[in-house]
Amino acid sequence: MRVLVLTNLYPNPYEPNRATFNRQQIGALNEEHPVRVISPISWVTELASVLRQKPRLSGSRRVVCDGIPVEHPRYYYTPKMLRSKYGYFFERSVKLSFHRAVRDFSPDIVFAPWAYPDGWAGVKLGRQAGLPVVIKVHGCDLLWGLERHPGRKKRTIEALRSADGIVAVSQDLASRVVSSGVDTDRVHVIYDGIDTALFHPGPMCEARTRLGLGINEPIVLYIGNLVPVKSVSTLIVACALLDQRGLSFRCVLIGEGPLRTQLQRQVSRAGLNDRVQLLGARPHDQLADWYRACNLFVLPSLSEGVPIVLLEAIATGAPFVASRVGGITEIAGKGCGKLVCPGNVEQLAQAVADHLAASSRQPKALAAELWPRSHDDAAAELAQVFKGILQHASSRTHSVFSS
């Protein structure tokens, strides 16, 4: 099969660490099936990077990533306004690149990992080209903020109902897709894989030495985007409670996002500069040592599909505390963890305190209990879904939606 991927979730020259999980799964798919990627870059991201004097894209806006040809058209849209039109903006921004890829690459199927606007535009363009389209839903694209933006919700449902297939990363997401009016036989659950060669158990002391950390200091770790849905502010408030109770610990926050400045102010106002550190982004191949080095990994999200960072933490044997949301409950039996109510500061603080008190007495999870799925496993299942859709594509009828 020849697969044309249309997604904003892919690395680009301005954001080289963007959506590493997608890069790796698409790379694994490319090992057996030729792939071409169209990954638009927001004009806001591009402008900000240019103002910071980062190198610009080449005139052709084409690069090669892991041996895969990638084109980065500029995505024009109205930030925080006219959200119901984002699908149209996205479609218009990628249209020339899409038609060029269809002409030069002759894809068999279109794969859009993100429901809206990526999937909506992918379905519209795919129909015009006579190609079947598969949308992958990750969690936030289906769960977070849709009720506050009815136009976006309507377009998301349009995309899901019109696609040839939907891949969901959890049973919870699959159920939500079906409840939106999608036929059950078009919905497939494929849990994401991880880089099992990188994320595996290892000695804590060696990891801390490589990272330049103290051997005995209790470390609480968060890795992820600094965006509202991750509720990092809740973790900072919990840290303030633990500090008031005299607990010894250090909380390390790894990641970037629009809330970084706001969160740093929150840390300073709470007098936690010696307790909580915002380290920004770190190379992906360094993250395994951070998981091994921590006493506890914390994910206080308000909404999730099945978060890759939690899978990576489980694979390294790191104990965790996470919110009881989305697909997290489906994997909570792996590793050594505890779930708390999202947004409940007291529960979060108590769970962290309990884990730190017990960490000296409890070994990390056994390797047999860890997350075993690799990107190759997930890519192989994805390819089987594509093959099934191609076999039946000619017999399907599809709804058509307007701009």
Beta strands, then each sheet from edge to edge (+ up, - down):
strand 1: 3-6
strand 2: 35-38
strand 3: 41-42
strand 4: 62-65
strand 5: 68-71
strand 6: 74-75
strand 7: 109-113
strand 8: 133-137
strand 9: 165-168
strand 10: 187-189
strand 11: 219-223
strand 12: 250-254
strand 13: 276-280
strand 14: 296-299
strand 15: 320-323
strand 16: 337-340
sheet 1: 4+ 5- 2- 1- 7- 8- 9- 10-
sheet 2: 3+ 6+
sheet 3: 13+ 12+ 11+ 14+ 15+ 16+
end
